[in-house]
Amino acid sequence: MNGDAVFWGSIVTVVISVVIVIYLGFKVSKLIKSDAEKHNS
């Protein structure tokens, strides 16, 4: 493990994609909740 640039690049890429997926999941669930509230009122 010598701090290979490709290794760290792939780690960073995976971390960023996980963060994006979690963020999108929160956005979608918030949208679904607000949409459900609009339908209920």
Secondary structure, 3 states (H helix, E strand, C coil): CCCCHHHHHHHHHHHHHHHHHHHHHHHHHHHHHHHHHHHHC
